């Protein structure tokens, strides 16, 4: 079996994550994420690792794009559920972050994902959308979805975040 395995290689670049982390504490969540979307601050390394692109941000809203690659695959030839979860958690929690003032952070404390359709390379462009539904003093709730380019629903999720004042 070892003779028929063809290994593939992937390389990627990322910026120092502390550049963004330090900037995040000096800006509102919206201003921070807008700076990332505009290219004034680097994307977090997880976004580079995942291959996320074309971010769009508004207050209470986050959108970005993703294209599946072989390195996202699980053992049965589709994108791993952890990739779905990471995309949705990132997008929804960023939507929540846009509602937070300067110096206030957050951490996901609950994530619920509904897997509706598989994602493969043939799926093409995947659109990730997240919305903040409620931001309170101690917790925030958001929801999101993954869509293909034609608008077909691939997955939905809800996230609860702990507000860190």
C-alpha positions in Angstrom: 0.0 0.0 0.0 2.9 2.4 0.7 3.9 2.4 -2.9 0.7 3.8 -4.2 0.3 6.7 -1.9 1.0 10.1 -3.5 1.5 12.7 -0.8 0.5 16.3 -1.5 1.9 19.4 0.1 0.3 22.7 1.2 2.0 25.8 2.5 0.4 29.0 3.7 1.4 32.3 5.3 0.1 34.2 8.3 0.9 37.3 10.2 1.9 37.6 13.8 -1.4 37.1 15.7 -0.4 39.5 18.4 -0.7 42.4 16.0 -4.4 41.9 15.7 -4.9 40.9 19.3 -3.3 44.1 20.6 -5.2 46.2 18.1 -8.5 44.5 19.1 -8.3 45.9 22.7 -7.9 49.4 21.4 -10.9 49.5 19.1 -14.5 48.7 19.1 -15.3 45.2 17.7 -16.8 46.7 14.6 -13.8 49.0 13.9 -11.4 46.1 14.5 -13.2 43.7 12.1 -13.7 46.4 9.5 -9.9 47.0 9.6 -9.4 43.3 8.9 -11.9 43.3 6.1 -10.3 46.4 4.6 -6.9 44.8 4.8 -5.5 47.3 7.3 -5.0 44.6 9.9 -4.1 40.9 9.2 -6.6 38.1 9.4 -6.2 35.8 12.4 -4.1 32.8 11.5 -7.1 30.4 11.7 -8.6 32.2 8.8 -5.4 31.9 6.7 -5.3 28.2 7.7 -8.9 27.6 6.6 -8.5 29.6 3.3 -11.1 32.3 4.2 -11.4 35.3 1.8 -13.5 38.3 0.9 -14.7 39.5 4.3 -17.7 41.8 4.6 -18.7 43.3 8.0 -21.5 45.5 9.3 -22.7 46.0 12.8 -24.1 42.7 14.0 -23.2 41.0 10.7 -20.2 39.1 9.2 -19.8 37.4 5.9 -16.8 35.7 4.3 -16.1 33.2 1.5 -14.5 29.7 1.5 -13.6 27.2 -1.1 -13.2 23.6 -0.1 -9.9 21.9 -0.8 -8.7 18.3 -0.4 -6.9 19.2 2.8 -10.3 20.0 4.4 -11.5 16.4 3.7 -12.4 13.7 6.2 -11.9 10.0 5.8 -15.0 9.5 3.6 -14.2 12.2 1.0 -16.1 15.3 2.2 -15.2 18.4 4.1 -14.8 17.5 7.8 -17.5 18.6 10.2 -14.9 20.5 12.2 -14.3 22.7 9.2 -18.0 23.5 9.0 -18.0 24.2 12.8 -14.9 26.4 12.7 -16.3 28.5 9.8 -19.6 29.0 11.5 -18.2 29.7 15.0 -15.7 32.2 13.5 -18.3 34.0 11.4 -21.0 34.1 14.0 -18.7 35.1 16.9 -17.2 37.9 14.7 -20.8 39.2 14.1 -21.2 39.3 17.9 -17.8 41.0 18.2 -19.0 43.8 16.0 -21.6 44.7 18.7 -19.0 45.0 21.5 -17.3 48.3 22.6 -13.6 48.9 22.9 -11.8 46.7 25.5 -14.6 44.1 25.7 -13.9 40.5 24.5 -15.8 37.3 24.2 -15.4 33.6 24.2 -17.7 30.9 22.6 -19.3 28.8 25.3 -21.8 26.9 23.2 -21.9 25.9 19.5 -24.7 24.0 17.8 -24.3 23.0 14.2 -26.9 21.5 11.9 -25.2 19.7 8.9 -27.7 19.8 6.0 -25.6 19.0 2.9 -22.1 17.8 2.4 -19.4 20.2 1.1 -16.8 18.9 -1.5 -14.5 20.6 -3.9 -17.4 20.3 -6.5 -19.5 22.5 -4.2 -17.4 25.5 -5.3 -17.8 28.8 -3.4 -19.2 28.6 0.1 -20.6 31.7 1.7 -20.5 32.0 5.4 -22.9 34.5 7.1 -23.3 35.3 10.7 -25.7 37.6 12.6 -25.7 38.7 16.2 -29.2 38.1 17.6 -28.8 39.4 21.2 -25.9 41.1 23.0 -26.4 41.4 26.8 -24.1 42.3 29.7 -22.9 38.7 30.3 -23.8 36.7 27.2 -24.5 37.2 23.5 -26.3 34.9 21.0 -25.8 34.7 17.3 -26.8 32.5 14.4 -25.4 31.7 11.0 -25.4 29.6 7.9 -23.3 28.2 5.1 -24.6 28.6 1.6 -23.4 27.5 -1.8 -23.1 30.1 -4.6 -26.6 29.4 -5.8 -28.0 30.0 -2.3 -28.5 26.3 -1.4 -28.4 25.8 2.4 -25.4 23.7 3.5 -25.5 24.2 7.3 -26.8 26.3 10.1 -25.5 27.1 13.5 -26.2 29.0 16.7 -23.5 30.3 19.1 -23.6 31.6 22.6 -20.7 33.8 23.7 -19.6 34.8 27.2 -18.9 38.6 27.3 -15.5 39.3 28.9 -15.6 42.9 30.3 
